[in-house]
Amino acid sequence: MSDLKRLAPPNSKAKLQLLGSYDPSGELIIKDPYCTKGEQAFHKTLEQCTSACEGFLNAMAANFDRSVLFICLGNICRSPVAEAVFRKLLKEKGIFDKWLVDSAAIGSWHIGSKPDSRAISVLERNNIEINHRARQIEESDFHKFEFILGMDEENMSDLKRLAPPNSKAKLHLLGSFDPSGELIIKDPYYTKGEKAFHKTLEHCTSACEGFLNAVINK
């Protein structure tokens, strides 16, 4: 922290804080494991960083007016496309900084992976930015997010099963906000080429527009 304060220019806009200050355990300092033997100290580093990062995200979530989490089976096709589309819509309406937006998976198969290359290709050709790594939904998400939107009935069944009794999240099919009435956003993963991913993008765009309009006009 001392070095950061010394290096920061006078016009710096960054807020300088100890990551450990967000650790609920109160352990402020994350010790350097570099000079230790074996992996034990690195396990400790991982545990403390995980706890502190979760605390930081929870603290930041309180700064947003609204929040939505998009869900699909693996978090590499439909939900990251919906997340990217929704972020673009928020930027276009000038309300990006008022929303916490993320996507996650029901299953753990693709944790840490980038979205499907076909999803990335279709989004990029439509000038939609995407920067996401797959993660699995956690119990804390049901308290952090106002809305959790699934892509199909299987997602919704899983979400209802996973939701804790005191969940604050409103669970909906994203497709229920599509003016066309097409409720289910089909999984394009097992299809060949990009045609099904174009359909996914179109469906997610229409449904995300409908969702945002419904929330804004409520």
N, C-alpha and C positions, 0 to 999 in steps of 0.2 A: 504494500500500500504506500509506503514511503517513496519507493521508486516511481510509482504511478503518479503520485502528487508532484514529484519533481519533474517528470517528463511531460506532464499535461500542459498544453499551451494555454495562455490566458483566456482564450475564447472557447475553450473546451466545453462541449455540451454534455459530456458523459458524466453519469453519476458513478462515483467510485465507492465501492463497498466490498467488504469481505464476503465471499460466497458463504462461508461458515456462519455468517450472521443470520442466515435464513434456515439454519439447521435447528429443528425443534429441540434437539438435545442440549443446545446451548454451547456446543463445542465449536468455538469460533475459528480456530486455526486448523487448516488441513495440511498436515505435515508432509514434507517431501520424502517419498519412499526410495528415492534413487540410490542412496548409499547403503541400503539394507540388503540382507541376504535373502534369497528365496522370494516367494510371492506373498507371504503373510501380510506385509505392510501394504502391498498393493490391493489386497482384498479389503483392508481397512479403508484405504483411499477410495475405493469404489463405493463402499457402503456409505461413507460420509458424503461423498459427492452426490450420490443418489438422493440421500435424505435432504441435503441442502438444496439441490436443484428442484426437488418436489416442493420444498418450502418456498423457493423463489417463484415458481410458477403459480402456486396458490396465492401468493401475495400479489403478483401481477394481475391475476384473474380478477381480483377485486377492483381493479382500475377500469374495467370495461363495463359499458352499459348493458350489452347483450352478448350472448355466446351461443355457439352451435358446434356440435361435433357430428361429422358425417361418418357413417359406419357401413362397411361391407364385409365380406367373408375374410379376405386376406389383406386388404388395405394397399393393393397395388394396381387396381383397375378403376372401379366405380367411385369409391369414396375419395381418393385423391383427386380424381377429375372434378367431382362435385366441389371439393374444397377449393381447388384452383379457380374454378368458374365463379364461385361465390366471392372469393377475394377480389376478383376482377370487377364484379358488379358493385361491391362496396367502394372500391376505388373510383369507379365511374360516378357514383352518387356522392362522393366526398365524405363518406362516413366510415372509412376503413378503420380509423383509430378508435372507433366506438365499439368495435366487435372483437371478441376472442373467437378465432376460427381454427379448427383442427379436424383431422380425420384419424380413424383407427380401425383395427380389425377385430372380428370376433375370435378368430384363431391365431395361433402363434407361428404359423409356417414361414412367414416372410419377414419377421421382425428384423429391422435394420436394413431392409432392401429398398432400392429405388422403385418407383412405379414401373409397371410393364413398359417396355420400350415403345410399344405401339401407342400406349396412352400418351407418353411423352411426345412422340412424333406428331400425333394429331393435335395436341394442345399447342405445341410450338408453331405449327403451321397456321394456327388460328390466333397467333400472338397472345397466348395465355401463358403466363409464367407458372412454373411448377418447381418447387424445391421441397421435397418431402421424403422422409424415410418411414417405412411401415412400422407401426407399433400396435400393441394389443390394448384393447380397452381395459381400464382399471376401475375398481370400485369408486375411487375418488372422482372419476369423470361424472358419475351420477350426481355428485354434489357441486362440481365445478361448472357444468354446462347447463344452461337454461333449456336448450333443445338438443335432443339426440335423434338423428334422422337416419333410418335404415333404408336399404335398397329393395328388399323383398320380404316376403312373409317369414322366411326362415330367419333372417336378421332380426325381425321384430320379436319372434318367439324367443330367440336367444337373449335379446336385450331384456325382455320381461323376466326371463329366468335369472339373469345376472344382476338385475337391479336390486339394491338393498332396500329393506322395508321403508327407510326414511329418505329414499331418493327424491331429489328436487327436480330432476330433469323431466321434461315433457317428451314422450316417445311417439314419433310419427314416421310413417313412410314418406320419404322425400317426394315420391311420385304422387302423393295425395294432394300436393300443391300444384301439380301440372294441370293447366287449363284444359288440356286434351282429354283428361280423365284416365290416362294410361298410368295405372298405379305402380306397376312393377318395373324397375330398371334392371333389365336382364344382365347377367354376368357375361362379358365378352371374352373372358380369359381363354376358353377352349376353342374359340373360333380361329379361322385362318385369316391372315392379313389384317387390314385396318378398318374394313367396312363396318364391322360391328362396333368398333371404337368411335367412329364418326356418329353412329346412332346413339351411343352412350353419351357423347358430348352434347348432342342436340337435346336429348331427353333431360340430362342434368341441367342444361342451360334454361330450358323452359320451366322445369320444376323449381330451380333456385330463384328464378325471377318471380315465380308465383309465391314462393315462401317469403321472400323479402318483402314483396308487396303486401302480403297478408300480415306480416309482423309490423310493418311501418304503419299500415292503415288501421290497425286494431285499436 
